[in-house]
Amino acid sequence: MSLREPPVMCMIHDCATGETTERELTEEEYAIRDDMQAVAEEQQAIMAQKQADAVAGRQKLLDLGLSEDEVTALVGAPAPDGAEDVENPAPAV
């Protein structure tokens, strides 16, 4: 009987015997997987909010009448669209 539909399978390879077995995750492994997924989604939402805040803050400075060069001098160059934040990289999950 499957714990989930569709079941998530894992493969286990025994290097000593060369035997490979496939089995469904246990309930504990499903719980760990679900927790990790929730953390990843939360971190993604936080990063998206930080990026939106940075764009909005930059626009507010421009709206105050500062030039693009002045804003860049104050807060740095804007990140290209889709670029990864090298100063605050997302943690590996």
Residue, then its C-alpha position, 0 to 999 in steps of 0.5 A: m500500500s502506497l503512502r502517497e499517490p503517486p509514490v516517491m521512490c528511492m534507489i539504494h545501491d549496495c557497493a559491496t554487493g553491487e545490488t540495487t533496490e528500489r523502494e518507496l520513501t518511509e513516512e519519516e522520509y516523506a515528513i523530512r522531504d515535506d519540511m525541506q520543501a516548505v523551507a525552500e518555498e519560504q526562502q524563495a518567497i523571502m528572496a522575491q520580497k527582498q528583490a521587489d523591495a530593492v527595485a521599489g527602493r531604487q525607483k523611489l530614489l529615482d522619483l525623488g530626482l536622483s540620477e541613475d548614476e547617483v542612485t548607483a553610487l548610493v546603492g550599487a548597480p541593479a542586478p540584471d533580471g534573473a541574476e543570482d544575488v552573489e552577496n546573499p546566495a540562496p542556501a542549498v536545500 
